[in-house]
Amino acid sequence: MDLYGLTGGTGSGKSEAARRFIARGIPVIDADVIGHEVIAPGGAAEQKIIAAFGQTILSCGKIDREKLSAVVFRDADARMKLNAVVHPAIFEEIARRCAALEAEGRHAVIIDAALLGEGGVREPWLKGFILVVCPEAERIRRLTAMRGIDEEEVKRRIAAQTPPESKRALADWVINNDGSIEALHAQVDAIAEAIHGQIGRS
């Protein structure tokens, strides 16, 4: 099975690109969704996170993602501690889902994850790397208007992430999401055609 990475900063439009790839017949595994699942009640990382961060991140007996986010986006050490617990659980589930898709006869899958290509290093298991970029001012506007997040909190979250532009050198394809949704879809469609054309090639 061929694995492709899809990444971009928060508010870049990565999720819309992922939906379009699915519409074009390429399955997408969303690492962020899996991340929510592994910290949910009974999830693979739930108890380890509670042990690491304490009762202050809980609401009604379960992990409150907003409380946890407020901690880790303000403290790089806390973020590293969280990643050390969550990432192994996420990648284990990604591997399981890839195996299930391969068993269904799928030949390519896209892994949608913000943390791909960190530290300027491209994951060796990726056949292709797709980067979605968008001007920071537009990302801030989208997140405040569409998700209702306070502007200062949005800026903190953006600052906590690796600048997406720094990953350009790793990318096989760069989607510039600074225009209409139709323009975004057109770029995704071209990449989807290229991926379909690569299936089965070494």
Steps between C-alpha positions, in 0.01 A plus 500: 500500500620852414483755783475873439524773760271803516598782732454871562456743785181546695246693295680431171212307342663158537171342609318628192780361284463165678126493428570563134756219483237264644253619236762416236524142624805514724441402865630738766596408855467807725761488776323780687179299521697200624667728752158587641408132516810390689443757778124433525366285786649154456744623235850361475667815638233623744642375830861588410398861425306531826802362685728749323287814532281439803136561583497866389451398135179307580137602470227264623761229546641505147776688321388846390681565172470879537661489845774272371557723197524807724784331687701363209475800268653718772781264604738331258611244760137405571442464125797267468375295795157469341644402162716232659185336637257559215707453185584130548130423555404701191754331274401156624140572402607647165692179425194293591274703270750486215510122531120485493485720188762287327298189583204667327709535185598865534836590352552854630407693812560855619608562861367840608722623784622846602821359647639339185835634387595643838861603548550524125495122462261318271368167624677225300178296466327771295483457125380858463469812714221756455519839672209744530605862553295811567591855612505527879254790507244290313558204733433725800185637338365151427567362845348795683197524270426133435610334824433784740850488649635817663754675274777496761447126551513447123829686481641288785401181320653615173822604678520158668509322163790469260454766227343313205716692253807333650374167363491610134830331427356166613186519288427331169190717468413837655135608509468878523168559675481877470206515259161340447392152602477419129868589461584273793300215351669541162843463660389195698350342190829532313689335786239224526547424131876481551458262797264275304762494226774395743313207653694181455819674392811468716 
